[in-house]
Amino acid sequence: MSWSKDGPGERDAPRGYHHGNLREALIGAALELIARKGIAGFTFAEAARFAGVSPGAPYRHFRDRDELMASVALRGFEQFEAVLARAWNGGKPDAFSALDRLGKAYLEFARAQPALYSAMFEGGVPVGANPSLREASDRAFAVLRGAAEKVCAAMPASGRPPALMVALHIWAMAHGVASLFGRGDGAQRAMPMSPAELLEADMLVYLRGLGVTEAWP
């Protein structure tokens, strides 16, 4: 596959697609358009034009724009799972320092991959209707659930909350901070502390409220 570029603005779109991997070219075009125009700012035909192919060419691989966006989201969740699993590292050397790494990795992914992050969580793709996407999303969440299970094991047995609930709370906190303050695009909001510091404070307050007394990193 080869690309050539000409001129500013829309003419910055890659041109001259030649007998390469059309599916990958269209996913790449969608990511670039998300970065430039936002998740809802382009059509299926624009993605084809950006990839340098005819309007009908994408239908060889995707039924419509939603299916293209589902493939972009799938790519995102696959990468997301790998990033989270690497940060968690089986909860070593202890669950709390590993959870701290996990939260920071979550924020870093949103900062470094804003187009993928938007496709994953803001694209309006029904995850439940796409088995591959649902499985990839579940695998990523399973890392958070595994972390929650280890954290819960350190809580007092009396009144210990369900690990699933804790995993969902951790996810909500990380996602909220990432979406509001940690993005790598124009949607990021300013605040007087870093996103990592805010998430660390959130987690500390939350875990102490659950009765966890171990020192946070």
Helices and strands as residue ranges (DSSP letters): G 9-12, H 22-37, H 44-51, G 57-60, H 65-88, G 89-91, H 95-112, H 114-122, G 127-129, H 131-153, H 163-181, H 195-209
